[in-house]
Amino acid sequence: MRPGLYNISNEDGCGMLEDESVDVIMKDGPYFLTKAEEYRVGGDSQKTTAFGEWDIGSSPSIMRLGIQEDYRILKQTGSLIIWSSWQMLPEILAIAEESGFFLKRKLTWCKTKASPMFANMGFVHATEDAIWLTKNKAWTHYYHKGMESSNNYFIHAPVSEPGRFHPCEKPVSLYYDITKRLVKRNAGSVIVEPYAGSAPMYPVAQSLGCEYYGFELNSHYVNLATKRRGISNVL
Ligand SMILES: C[S@@+](CC[C@H](N)C(=O)[O-])C[C@H]1O[C@@H](n2cnc3c(N)ncnc32)[C@H](O)[C@@H]1O
């Protein structure tokens, strides 16, 4: 399998990767926040629990199989980062631990300039959470010699640059900040982004001298990400 951005499912993509061949999986799949039947709050048509097409995807049982695949493809020293809503993370963590993973840390993205959607409700939703999982309990070999340790919160502005197209883009700078602590620069490490969306891990992989495998089901997103990131190997 050649590195690149693939217009295929996470399940098909990961299925093609060899056992213990991957250093980092940056997983930002559907959050399952959209209710089966969209409903309106207080008659205001803007306030809805339907979060858009990106949020609709595999069920938690398929997610379990996905995490087992993550375990298969990750190297012994590899890292799995899973972003999700705080409501879903406990269930995801339980599935990951059953699959053999160890929880290292919860990571939090603190957003500067988070857009107030319901200003009159008082508390702006300005954080997103992830869990960092590994196949081993050991600590030290995940850090590079000379790299200072960091807090488990990362302060970055949401993406606002021209060209933004995906409803839930993660900033490249946020992913870079996390990933630079998990791989050795220019060591040919392998990065997988199984729900690529706008493919923010592609430039991160390029900066760190890593191989990139991205999987995204929606061909529209694949086309836009290709143009935006200057991706030449679209498969
Ligand atoms: C939360 S978004 C990812 C956003 C991405 N992190 C970014 O910064 O642009 C989830 C993405 O997963 C895609 N998706 C949903 N189910 C999928 C599947 N089974 N395989 C691959 N992609 C899938 C959706 O089309 C959506 O673009």
The ligand as an SDF file (V2000), in Angstrom:
LIG
                    3D

 27 29  0  0  0  0  0  0  0  0999 V2000
  -14.8920   14.7520   12.7300 C   0  0  0  0  0  0  0  0  0  0  0  0
  -14.6420   14.7320   11.0210 S   0  0  0  0  0  0  0  0  0  0  0  0
  -12.8960   14.8280   10.8460 C   0  0  0  0  0  0  0  0  0  0  0  0
  -12.4010   16.2320   10.7030 C   0  0  0  0  0  0  0  0  0  0  0  0
  -10.8850   16.3360   10.5680 C   0  0  0  0  0  0  0  0  0  0  0  0
  -10.2100   16.0110   11.8040 N   0  0  0  0  0  0  0  0  0  0  0  0
  -10.4590   17.7160   10.1350 C   0  0  0  0  0  0  0  0  0  0  0  0
   -9.7370   18.3840   10.8980 O   0  0  0  0  0  0  0  0  0  0  0  0
  -10.8510   18.1370    9.0400 O   0  0  0  0  0  0  0  0  0  0  0  0
  -14.9930   13.0460   10.6120 C   0  0  0  0  0  0  0  0  0  0  0  0
  -14.7850   12.6830    9.1420 C   0  0  0  0  0  0  0  0  0  0  0  0
  -14.9090   11.2670    9.0080 O   0  0  0  0  0  0  0  0  0  0  0  0
  -15.5210   10.9730    7.7710 C   0  0  0  0  0  0  0  0  0  0  0  0
  -16.0490    9.5950    7.9180 N   0  0  0  0  0  0  0  0  0  0  0  0
  -17.1700    9.1670    8.5520 C   0  0  0  0  0  0  0  0  0  0  0  0
  -17.2250    7.8220    8.5690 N   0  0  0  0  0  0  0  0  0  0  0  0
  -16.0780    7.3890    7.9500 C   0  0  0  0  0  0  0  0  0  0  0  0
  -15.5110    6.0970    7.6950 C   0  0  0  0  0  0  0  0  0  0  0  0
  -16.1350    4.9830    8.0570 N   0  0  0  0  0  0  0  0  0  0  0  0
  -14.3160    6.0270    7.0660 N   0  0  0  0  0  0  0  0  0  0  0  0
  -13.6560    7.1580    6.6700 C   0  0  0  0  0  0  0  0  0  0  0  0
  -14.1410    8.4090    6.8760 N   0  0  0  0  0  0  0  0  0  0  0  0
  -15.3250    8.5210    7.5210 C   0  0  0  0  0  0  0  0  0  0  0  0
  -16.5720   12.0810    7.5960 C   0  0  0  0  0  0  0  0  0  0  0  0
  -16.8840   12.2620    6.2350 O   0  0  0  0  0  0  0  0  0  0  0  0
  -15.8120   13.2840    8.1940 C   0  0  0  0  0  0  0  0  0  0  0  0
  -15.1330   14.0100    7.1940 O   0  0  0  0  0  0  0  0  0  0  0  0
  1  2  1  0
  2  3  1  0
  2 10  1  0
  3  4  1  0
  4  5  1  0
  5  6  1  0
  5  7  1  0
  7  8  2  0
  7  9  1  0
 10 11  1  0
 11 12  1  0
 11 26  1  0
 12 13  1  0
 13 14  1  0
 13 24  1  0
 14 15  1  0
 14 23  1  0
 15 16  2  0
 16 17  1  0
 17 18  1  0
 17 23  2  0
 18 19  1  0
 18 20  2  0
 20 21  1  0
 21 22  2  0
 22 23  1  0
 24 25  1  0
 24 26  1  0
 26 27  1  0
M  CHG  2   2   1   9  -1
M  END
$$$$
